[in-house]
């Protein structure tokens, strides 16, 4: 049985800027193994976020294929693709995209409720994940009452609560000061090892990237091993 949880084959993405064709990615191949943590680095505008959106099925490639658990998402209906993505992928962004009118607990419960879990089961599971990220005392606090580092920990808990095969994290520490960035990243490492979840993380911080198991760089639209 394959240990590959997420894969892209000959992935390319281009778009027109007026009459000019802009080639963002070309012929990118990547296999993410179960329990593996990979860092993707590259200059601003190199296509890192584009790659993450494609891997997550949030954007369509110009050519090539993306497979989640061996299933080619291009062959699925929009409903099937959303279901596969929602059950297997967690997302963490530079800006947390939490719902400010809800509490930390309610935000983390949200993916479970969307997946039709009974609220009586969703709440204790969300509580447990929030305890893991060190927010046991902040469950009922609204997002506006939390610090930047705490908000990002809620975002990580929200991504982890569905027990995803893989988390896609796009500059998850980019909006934090260096001290909080290090804390959040270390938390990420600890949880990834404890939960055996795969992680693909985009970061501009080489020090953080070097702590992962594999570091890749996007250069001229291609993904190369460092």
Backbone bond lengths (Angstrom), bond angles and torsions (degrees), N, CA, C in turn:
res aa  C-N    CA-C-N  psi(-1)  N-CA   C-N-CA  omega(-1)  CA-C   N-CA-C  phi
1 X - - - 1.465 - - 1.530 110.00 -
2 X 1.349 117.47 134.29 1.456 122.10 -176.60 1.528 111.25 -69.30
3 X 1.350 114.89 142.28 1.461 120.70 175.16 1.522 111.85 -97.07
4 X 1.331 117.11 8.97 1.464 121.46 -179.75 1.523 108.77 -82.84
5 X 1.338 116.23 120.98 1.467 119.61 -178.63 1.525 112.18 -98.46
6 X 1.339 115.81 -27.19 1.467 120.33 -178.60 1.522 107.94 -147.02
7 X 1.327 115.53 137.42 1.463 119.40 -174.62 1.522 110.24 -149.96
8 X 1.322 115.45 144.56 1.469 119.20 167.82 1.518 108.41 -128.51
9 X 1.332 114.66 144.63 1.465 121.84 -176.71 1.521 109.87 -126.41
10 X 1.333 115.22 120.93 1.475 121.47 176.50 1.522 111.94 49.20
11 X 1.321 115.57 47.57 1.455 121.84 -174.08 1.533 110.38 -80.65
12 X 1.318 115.62 127.84 1.459 121.15 177.51 1.521 109.64 -133.19
13 X 1.329 115.32 148.23 1.460 121.12 177.34 1.520 108.89 -144.43
14 X 1.323 115.96 126.47 1.453 121.48 177.49 1.518 108.84 -140.49
15 X 1.318 115.58 162.12 1.463 120.55 176.37 1.520 108.74 -153.66
16 X 1.316 115.00 162.44 1.458 120.52 179.13 1.527 110.48 -95.62
17 X 1.319 115.74 132.95 1.463 122.50 171.09 1.527 105.49 -113.85
18 X 1.329 115.54 93.22 1.458 119.49 -169.75 1.516 108.48 69.79
19 X 1.322 116.04 -123.00 1.472 119.85 178.54 1.527 111.99 -93.57
20 X 1.331 116.68 -7.40 1.465 120.27 -175.68 1.532 111.24 -89.43
21 X 1.327 115.39 132.44 1.459 121.05 175.60 1.519 109.34 -87.34
22 X 1.330 116.83 121.07 1.464 122.15 179.27 1.522 108.41 -102.52
23 X 1.337 116.42 117.14 1.456 121.63 178.58 1.526 108.23 -94.28
24 X 1.345 116.69 109.29 1.463 120.87 -177.11 1.522 110.72 -86.53
25 X 1.317 116.56 -50.76 1.464 122.52 178.61 1.519 108.95 -128.51
26 X 1.322 116.18 146.51 1.459 119.17 178.87 1.530 111.09 -146.46
27 X 1.322 114.69 118.74 1.456 121.23 175.47 1.516 115.01 62.18
28 X 1.337 117.04 38.10 1.468 120.41 -178.37 1.524 110.28 -79.53
29 X 1.330 115.22 131.21 1.466 121.95 175.79 1.523 108.73 -124.21
30 X 1.320 115.72 134.88 1.465 120.42 -179.77 1.518 109.68 -153.87
31 X 1.325 115.90 135.84 1.462 122.27 172.63 1.528 108.09 -122.51
32 X 1.322 116.01 125.01 1.457 121.81 178.09 1.519 108.56 -104.57
33 X 1.329 115.97 117.35 1.460 121.05 -177.94 1.534 110.42 -83.59
34 X 1.305 116.27 156.02 1.467 121.60 177.37 1.524 110.03 -57.59
35 X 1.327 116.90 130.28 1.453 121.93 176.53 1.510 115.55 76.73
36 X 1.317 117.92 9.28 1.465 122.05 -176.21 1.529 110.69 -95.48
37 X 1.335 116.07 145.02 1.452 121.09 175.30 1.522 109.48 -116.81
38 X 1.328 115.53 120.99 1.463 122.56 -175.49 1.525 109.09 -119.83
39 X 1.325 116.71 136.65 1.463 121.30 173.56 1.523 109.02 -106.72
40 X 1.325 115.55 138.04 1.466 121.94 174.83 1.516 107.65 -117.42
41 X 1.329 116.05 121.77 1.457 121.21 178.99 1.525 108.65 -117.68
42 X 1.321 115.66 172.88 1.463 121.07 179.98 1.511 110.01 159.38
43 X 1.314 115.54 161.47 1.453 120.31 -179.89 1.526 110.72 -66.33
44 X 1.321 115.92 160.23 1.454 120.85 175.64 1.528 109.34 -58.32
45 X 1.327 116.01 132.05 1.457 120.31 -179.48 1.519 114.44 83.61
46 X 1.337 117.37 6.22 1.474 120.22 -177.05 1.525 112.89 -77.97
47 X 1.350 116.95 -16.26 1.469 119.15 178.59 1.514 113.71 113.80
48 X 1.332 117.78 12.83 1.468 120.30 -177.89 1.527 111.48 -62.36
49 X 1.316 116.53 -50.67 1.471 120.19 -179.60 1.522 111.14 -66.58
50 X 1.316 116.57 -35.56 1.475 120.23 176.34 1.517 109.97 -59.57
51 X 1.335 116.58 -44.87 1.461 120.44 178.61 1.519 111.02 -60.16
52 X 1.323 117.53 -42.78 1.467 120.71 -179.13 1.527 111.27 -64.51
53 X 1.334 116.44 -41.60 1.469 119.83 178.51 1.527 111.42 -63.57
54 X 1.318 116.06 -37.49 1.464 119.78 178.30 1.526 111.15 -68.93
55 X 1.335 116.75 -45.04 1.466 120.43 179.69 1.523 111.56 -60.52
56 X 1.332 115.77 -35.07 1.461 120.45 -179.34 1.512 114.33 -83.87
57 X 1.331 116.87 0.62 1.463 119.37 -179.61 1.511 112.72 72.00
58 X 1.337 117.20 19.07 1.460 121.34 -179.59 1.530 111.55 -90.02
59 X 1.315 116.93 -10.75 1.459 123.14 177.48 1.533 107.26 -144.61
60 X 1.325 115.98 158.02 1.466 120.26 -178.18 1.523 110.09 -101.90
61 X 1.342 117.53 135.58 1.462 119.98 178.12 1.527 111.38 -73.50
62 X 1.320 115.74 157.39 1.470 119.95 172.86 1.519 109.86 -71.46
63 X 1.324 115.72 -34.06 1.465 121.85 174.41 1.517 108.63 -158.76
64 X 1.336 116.07 164.23 1.450 120.73 -178.79 1.522 111.99 97.40
65 X 1.327 114.90 175.93 1.464 120.65 -174.76 1.519 112.20 -131.14
66 X 1.338 114.86 150.63 1.461 122.82 174.24 1.511 107.56 -122.27
67 X 1.343 115.95 130.71 1.454 121.15 -178.79 1.520 110.00 -121.24
68 X 1.313 116.01 128.40 1.459 122.67 173.24 1.525 106.80 -111.90
69 X 1.320 116.37 119.94 1.475 121.57 -175.46 1.530 110.99 53.76
70 X 1.324 116.60 36.32 1.451 121.83 177.74 1.513 115.00 81.40
71 X 1.326 117.59 -1.09 1.468 121.12 -179.54 1.524 110.06 -97.81
72 X 1.319 115.51 124.71 1.457 121.43 178.50 1.527 108.83 -73.67
73 X 1.332 117.49 113.72 1.459 118.86 -173.62 1.525 112.60 -69.10
74 X 1.335 116.74 -19.41 1.467 119.73 178.06 1.521 111.39 -67.32
75 X 1.339 116.46 -23.17 1.462 120.90 -178.42 1.528 112.70 -87.90
76 X 1.335 116.68 -0.47 1.464 120.88 -175.81 1.522 110.90 -101.23
77 X 1.309 115.53 154.77 1.457 120.26 172.03 1.530 108.15 -71.15
78 X 1.319 117.18 165.41 1.462 120.40 -179.40 1.532 110.78 -59.72
79 X 1.339 116.46 -39.58 1.466 120.91 178.63 1.516 111.27 -64.70
80 X 1.339 116.46 -44.51 1.467 120.96 179.26 1.520 111.13 -64.92
81 X 1.336 116.49 -40.09 1.468 120.81 179.57 1.528 110.55 -64.48
82 X 1.323 116.98 -44.10 1.466 120.70 178.84 1.520 110.86 -62.84
83 X 1.325 116.57 -40.73 1.464 120.51 -179.42 1.525 110.76 -65.57
84 X 1.337 116.71 -44.58 1.465 120.98 179.31 1.520 110.58 -63.05
85 X 1.321 116.15 -43.15 1.465 121.16 179.90 1.529 111.13 -65.53
86 X 1.322 116.69 -45.44 1.461 120.62 -176.55 1.523 112.76 -67.09
87 X 1.335 117.26 -27.62 1.463 120.75 -179.54 1.527 113.18 -87.00
88 X 1.340 117.30 -19.91 1.455 119.20 -170.90 1.519 116.44 -122.30
89 X 1.323 117.74 -15.62 1.461 120.63 -176.70 1.520 111.28 -121.85
90 X 1.334 115.40 137.87 1.454 121.66 171.53 1.517 108.27 -112.21
91 X 1.332 117.05 149.75 1.458 121.32 -176.23 1.528 110.43 -126.31
92 X 1.329 115.67 135.32 1.470 121.92 173.38 1.528 106.75 -133.07
93 X 1.325 115.93 131.59 1.459 120.96 -176.23 1.525 110.94 -117.80
94 X 1.349 115.21 169.06 1.462 120.31 176.75 1.526 110.26 -59.77
95 X 1.316 115.91 -44.75 1.463 121.35 174.40 1.520 106.28 -101.26
96 X 1.316 116.99 125.38 1.460 123.10 -163.02 1.521 115.68 -61.28
97 X 1.329 119.03 -24.51 1.473 122.75 -179.62 1.530 112.07 55.04
98 X 1.315 116.11 36.18 1.463 120.35 174.27 1.524 108.95 -83.14
99 X 1.320 116.49 161.04 1.459 121.82 179.61 1.531 108.68 -89.74
100 X 1.333 118.16 110.68 1.472 121.22 -169.78 1.524 114.02 -66.40
101 X 1.334 117.42 -25.21 1.466 119.52 -177.55 1.526 112.98 -80.24
102 X 1.331 116.56 -5.66 1.463 121.25 -179.20 1.526 110.83 -110.37
103 X 1.329 115.72 161.03 1.464 121.18 178.10 1.524 110.55 -78.12
104 X 1.334 114.80 170.67 1.469 120.04 176.03 1.530 109.84 -57.56
105 X 1.316 117.08 -45.37 1.462 121.31 -179.26 1.525 111.13 -62.52
106 X 1.312 117.18 -44.43 1.471 120.58 -179.20 1.527 111.28 -64.92
107 X 1.332 117.41 -37.58 1.462 120.54 177.53 1.530 111.80 -63.34
108 X 1.329 116.11 -41.18 1.466 119.90 -178.25 1.531 111.08 -74.35
109 X 1.320 116.35 -30.07 1.472 120.07 176.19 1.525 112.74 -68.18
110 X 1.333 116.97 -27.11 1.459 122.33 -169.95 1.540 114.65 -51.66
111 X 1.349 119.61 -49.55 1.468 118.79 -179.72 1.529 112.85 -61.84
112 X 1.326 116.91 -33.07 1.469 120.74 179.69 1.525 110.12 -69.56
113 X 1.315 116.76 -41.61 1.462 120.62 179.86 1.526 110.85 -68.13
114 X 1.341 116.21 -37.57 1.467 120.03 176.02 1.524 110.07 -62.24
115 X 1.338 115.71 -33.41 1.467 120.84 176.94 1.520 113.43 -83.50
116 X 1.342 116.26 12.58 1.476 122.98 174.27 1.524 114.25 69.76
117 X 1.332 117.21 25.33 1.454 118.82 173.98 1.528 109.37 -75.54
118 X 1.314 115.93 143.16 1.462 121.58 176.35 1.534 108.92 -59.76
119 X 1.352 117.66 128.48 1.466 120.22 -179.78 1.528 113.58 -53.59
120 X 1.341 117.39 -30.57 1.463 120.59 179.35 1.526 111.58 -67.52
121 X 1.338 116.73 -23.30 1.463 120.98 176.27 1.526 110.92 -93.99
122 X 1.334 116.30 -33.15 1.463 120.90 -176.02 1.528 111.64 -66.52
123 X 1.319 116.91 -41.77 1.461 120.14 -174.13 1.529 113.15 -63.60
124 X 1.348 119.36 -48.81 1.471 117.77 178.99 1.533 112.99 -64.99
125 X 1.331 116.09 -31.83 1.468 118.28 177.82 1.525 110.41 -67.10
126 X 1.332 116.47 -42.95 1.462 120.82 178.13 1.528 110.74 -64.38
127 X 1.320 116.96 -39.69 1.466 121.03 177.29 1.524 110.71 -59.36
128 X 1.326 116.34 -43.74 1.464 121.16 -178.58 1.530 110.92 -61.82
129 X 1.332 116.95 -44.23 1.459 120.43 -179.58 1.524 110.66 -65.93
130 X 1.327 116.82 -40.25 1.470 119.75 178.44 1.531 111.34 -65.37
131 X 1.311 117.16 -32.94 1.471 120.39 174.38 1.522 110.22 -65.32
132 X 1.333 117.08 -39.25 1.462 121.47 179.48 1.525 111.92 -61.73
133 X 1.340 116.20 -33.80 1.468 118.99 -179.13 1.535 111.61 -92.37
134 X 1.335 116.48 9.92 1.454 120.85 173.17 1.510 115.59 82.62
135 X 1.326 117.30 26.39 1.464 120.17 -177.43 1.531 112.35 -119.18
136 X 1.300 116.37 31.76 1.467 121.48 -179.17 1.526 111.78 -56.61
137 X 1.326 116.93 -34.74 1.466 121.07 -176.70 1.527 112.78 -89.66
138 X 1.335 117.14 2.59 1.465 119.59 -174.43 1.531 112.70 -120.16
139 X 1.317 117.12 16.45 1.464 121.76 -174.29 1.522 113.00 -56.71
140 X 1.314 117.29 -42.21 1.467 120.95 -172.91 1.526 112.77 -97.01
141 X 1.325 116.89 7.25 1.459 120.48 177.84 1.532 109.76 -81.12
142 X 1.311 116.04 136.77 1.454 119.90 174.59 1.532 109.33 -72.54
143 X 1.334 115.24 158.76 1.455 120.39 -174.25 1.529 111.39 -58.65
144 X 1.316 117.22 -36.17 1.467 121.29 -179.54 1.526 112.31 -64.93
145 X 1.331 116.76 -18.09 1.468 121.34 -179.13 1.526 112.53 -92.61
146 X 1.326 117.15 1.40 1.460 121.74 -177.63 1.525 111.08 -104.79
147 X 1.327 116.00 153.23 1.466 120.78 175.68 1.530 109.65 -75.20
148 X 1.334 115.83 170.49 1.460 120.18 178.98 1.522 112.57 -59.04
149 X 1.329 116.15 -43.71 1.460 120.00 179.05 1.519 112.35 -65.28
150 X 1.331 115.89 -38.67 1.467 120.14 178.74 1.523 110.95 -66.64
151 X 1.320 116.38 -40.35 1.464 119.61 178.51 1.519 110.98 -61.47
152 X 1.321 116.09 -40.63 1.460 118.42 -179.37 1.526 110.96 -69.59
153 X 1.321 117.36 -30.70 1.471 119.84 175.41 1.529 110.68 -69.17
154 X 1.333 116.98 -35.43 1.468 119.71 174.13 1.527 109.43 -62.94
155 X 1.328 116.75 -41.42 1.465 120.70 179.50 1.532 111.28 -62.67
156 X 1.324 116.71 -38.75 1.470 120.83 177.51 1.536 109.83 -66.32
157 X 1.345 115.75 -42.34 1.469 119.84 177.85 1.522 110.65 -61.43
158 X 1.318 117.23 -41.27 1.464 121.20 178.62 1.530 111.02 -61.63
159 X 1.322 116.67 -38.64 1.460 120.38 179.15 1.524 111.83 -69.91
160 X 1.334 116.62 -34.99 1.466 121.35 -175.79 1.528 113.90 -81.91
161 X 1.330 116.86 -22.48 1.467 120.03 -168.71 1.528 113.02 -64.09
162 X 1.327 117.77 -23.92 1.472 120.21 -179.33 1.529 111.98 -86.29
163 X 1.347 116.68 4.19 1.478 121.07 -175.58 1.527 111.11 54.94
164 X 1.340 116.98 55.62 1.470 119.30 -175.49 1.518 112.23 -70.72
165 X 1.316 115.65 154.94 1.456 120.11 172.14 1.523 110.18 -69.83
166 X 1.334 115.60 -33.97 1.462 119.77 -175.78 1.528 109.86 -147.80
167 X 1.334 115.38 141.92 1.457 121.58 172.59 1.525 108.49 -109.14
168 X 1.322 115.83 133.06 1.456 122.43 174.09 1.522 107.26 -104.85
169 X 1.319 116.49 116.18 1.467 121.72 -174.41 1.522 109.55 -119.62
170 X 1.318 116.51 113.88 1.463 122.73 -176.48 1.519 109.49 -103.02
171 X 1.345 116.26 102.28 1.466 123.25 -178.60 1.534 111.67 49.44
172 X 1.334 118.60 52.37 1.472 120.14 -174.90 1.519 114.68 -65.42
173 X 1.338 116.80 -17.08 1.473 119.34 178.62 1.524 111.51 -111.47
174 X 1.323 117.40 5.42 1.464 121.04 -173.60 1.508 114.63 -66.55
175 X 1.324 118.00 -19.84 1.456 121.65 -177.95 1.529 112.24 -102.22
176 X 1.347 115.69 10.39 1.466 120.56 -176.41 1.527 111.01 -112.35
177 X 1.328 115.88 154.95 1.456 119.81 173.88 1.533 108.46 -69.04
178 X 1.350 118.39 160.51 1.473 120.93 -174.22 1.528 114.60 -53.61
179 X 1.335 117.44 -39.40 1.469 119.97 -178.57 1.518 111.14 -65.74
180 X 1.338 116.98 -47.41 1.464 120.32 178.89 1.514 111.24 -68.58
181 X 1.333 117.05 -34.48 1.465 120.93 178.56 1.524 110.47 -60.25
182 X 1.341 115.60 -43.79 1.465 120.24 179.24 1.524 110.81 -64.71
183 X 1.324 117.14 -41.16 1.468 120.97 179.76 1.533 111.33 -63.79
184 X 1.331 115.48 -46.93 1.467 119.68 -178.89 1.528 110.72 -64.76
185 X 1.326 116.29 -40.37 1.458 118.95 -179.50 1.525 110.82 -66.79
186 X 1.323 117.05 -41.03 1.461 120.00 178.18 1.523 110.88 -63.21
187 X 1.329 115.98 -38.01 1.462 120.57 175.19 1.519 110.25 -60.71
188 X 1.315 115.31 -43.15 1.460 121.12 177.97 1.533 110.47 -57.33
189 X 1.331 115.90 -47.76 1.464 120.88 179.61 1.530 111.64 -60.09
190 X 1.330 115.61 -46.06 1.465 120.44 -178.05 1.529 111.22 -63.18
191 X 1.348 116.56 -44.65 1.462 120.54 -178.62 1.524 111.20 -68.99
192 X 1.332 115.90 -37.40 1.466 119.51 179.21 1.521 110.81 -61.46
193 X 1.325 116.35 -40.78 1.461 120.30 178.79 1.526 110.96 -70.93
194 X 1.339 116.52 -41.91 1.465 120.53 -177.83 1.526 111.63 -67.44
195 X 1.321 116.91 -40.21 1.473 120.90 -176.18 1.516 112.69 -93.14
196 X 1.348 116.86 -9.84 1.462 121.42 -177.58 1.526 111.45 55.00
197 X 1.319 114.81 40.05 1.459 121.91 176.17 1.517 109.19 -93.54
198 X 1.317 116.96 138.66 1.464 120.12 173.90 1.521 108.93 -73.71
199 X 1.331 115.83 148.13 1.464 120.82 178.54 1.525 108.80 -138.29
200 X 1.329 115.38 131.93 1.467 121.39 167.22 1.512 105.41 -114.40
201 X 1.331 115.94 118.26 1.457 120.41 -173.83 1.525 110.66 -122.06
202 X 1.313 116.01 126.95 1.458 121.84 172.70 1.519 107.47 -92.22
203 X 1.317 116.79 129.28 1.463 120.41 179.15 1.522 109.98 -150.62
204 X 1.318 116.05 148.14 1.464 121.25 174.07 1.523 110.44 -93.21
205 X 1.340 116.66 -6.84 1.461 122.14 -175.37 1.529 110.07 -91.97
206 X 1.318 116.27 103.80 1.463 121.38 -176.98 1.529 111.28 -61.55
207 X 1.336 117.11 -36.44 1.473 120.28 179.93 1.527 110.71 -59.18
208 X 1.323 116.61 -40.97 1.456 120.28 178.82 1.526 110.51 -71.63
209 X 1.318 116.03 -42.47 1.459 120.21 -177.76 1.526 111.85 -60.61
210 X 1.319 116.18 -34.86 1.460 121.04 -177.80 1.528 112.63 -68.29
211 X 1.330 117.21 -14.17 1.464 120.45 178.87 1.538 112.56 -85.99
212 X 1.324 116.88 -5.86 1.467 120.19 179.46 1.526 109.90 -86.37
213 X 1.325 115.96 173.01 1.465 120.31 -176.32 1.526 113.02 -79.59
214 X 1.343 115.64 -23.54 1.459 119.60 -178.88 1.521 108.52 -149.66
215 X 1.340 116.30 133.49 1.454 120.52 -179.11 1.526 109.17 -119.72
216 X 1.343 115.31 126.04 1.459 122.27 -178.81 1.518 109.24 -121.39
217 X 1.318 115.62 155.48 1.459 120.31 -179.80 1.521 109.75 -132.49
218 X 1.337 115.37 138.56 1.456 119.94 173.81 1.510 108.12 -90.65
219 X 1.331 115.83 119.34 1.464 122.68 178.31 1.517 108.93 -131.72
220 X 1.324 116.61 123.89 1.461 121.35 179.99 1.519 113.02 51.16
221 X 1.349 114.45 39.01 1.455 119.77 176.48 1.512 115.55 82.93
222 X 1.331 116.13 -1.72 1.471 120.68 -178.47 1.530 110.32 -112.79
223 X 1.320 115.00 152.96 1.464 121.66 -179.49 1.512 108.92 -101.64
224 X 1.345 116.53 119.20 1.465 120.12 -176.57 1.515 109.99 -123.69
225 X 1.327 116.15 146.35 1.461 122.98 178.29 1.513 109.50 -79.30
226 X 1.327 116.08 135.64 1.460 120.92 177.95 1.525 109.86 -98.50
